[in-house]
Amino acid sequence: MTSDSEPTARWTKDKAGATLAATTGYFFAFGPALETARQLIPDYPHTTAGIVSLVVALLAYWAGLRMMRKLP
C-alpha cells in the first residue's frame, strides 16, 4: 500500500499572500477609480470603477505571487 507523500493543502503561504495583496489593491483602487469614473463616464461609474479595480487586483495578485515565491 502506498501513500501520497505530497500534502494536499489548497492554501499555501504564496497564495494567501497574493490574495491579501489582491484584496488590498482592489479596495485601495476602488475609491479613486470611482471618483474619476464619475467625471469621465457619468452613465456607468460603478461598473467602470469595478473593472478598473479588478484589473488592479489581478496585477497585485500576480506581483504578490511572484514576491511570495521568492521568500524562503
C-alpha positions in Angstrom: 0.0 0.0 0.0 1.4 3.4 -1.0 0.6 6.7 0.5 0.6 10.1 -1.1 3.6 11.9 0.4 2.6 15.3 -1.1 0.4 17.5 1.1 -3.0 18.4 -0.4 -3.3 21.9 1.2 -5.0 24.4 -1.1 -3.9 27.5 0.8 -0.1 27.9 0.7 1.7 31.0 2.0 2.2 32.1 -1.6 -1.5 32.1 -2.5 -2.5 33.6 0.9 -0.1 36.5 0.5 -1.1 37.1 -3.1 -4.8 37.0 -2.2 -4.1 39.6 0.5 -2.3 41.8 -2.0 -5.2 41.5 -4.5 -7.8 42.3 -1.9 -5.9 45.3 -0.7 -5.3 46.5 -4.2 -8.9 46.2 -5.1 -10.2 48.2 -2.1 -7.5 50.9 -2.4 -8.1 51.4 -6.1 -11.9 51.5 -6.0 -12.3 54.9 -4.3 -10.1 56.9 -6.7 -11.4 54.9 -9.7 -15.0 55.7 -8.7 -14.3 59.4 -8.4 -12.5 59.5 -11.7 -15.2 57.5 -13.4 -18.0 59.8 -12.1 -16.3 62.7 -14.0 -15.3 60.8 -17.2 -18.1 58.3 -17.6 -21.2 59.5 -15.7 -23.5 56.8 -17.0 -21.7 53.8 -15.6 -19.3 54.9 -12.8 -19.6 51.9 -10.5 -19.2 49.4 -13.4 -16.1 51.2 -14.7 -14.6 51.5 -11.2 -15.2 47.8 -10.6 -13.5 46.8 -13.8 -10.5 49.1 -13.1 -10.2 47.8 -9.6 -10.4 44.2 -10.8 -7.5 44.8 -13.2 -5.5 46.4 -10.3 -6.4 43.3 -8.1 -5.2 40.9 -10.8 -1.9 42.8 -11.2 -1.5 42.8 -7.4 -2.2 39.1 -7.2 0.4 38.4 -9.9 3.0 40.6 -8.3 2.3 39.3 -4.8 2.6 35.7 -6.0 5.9 36.4 -7.6 7.2 38.1 -4.5 5.9 35.4 -2.1 7.6 32.6 -4.2 11.0 34.3 -3.7 10.7 34.2 0.1 12.0 31.3 2.0 
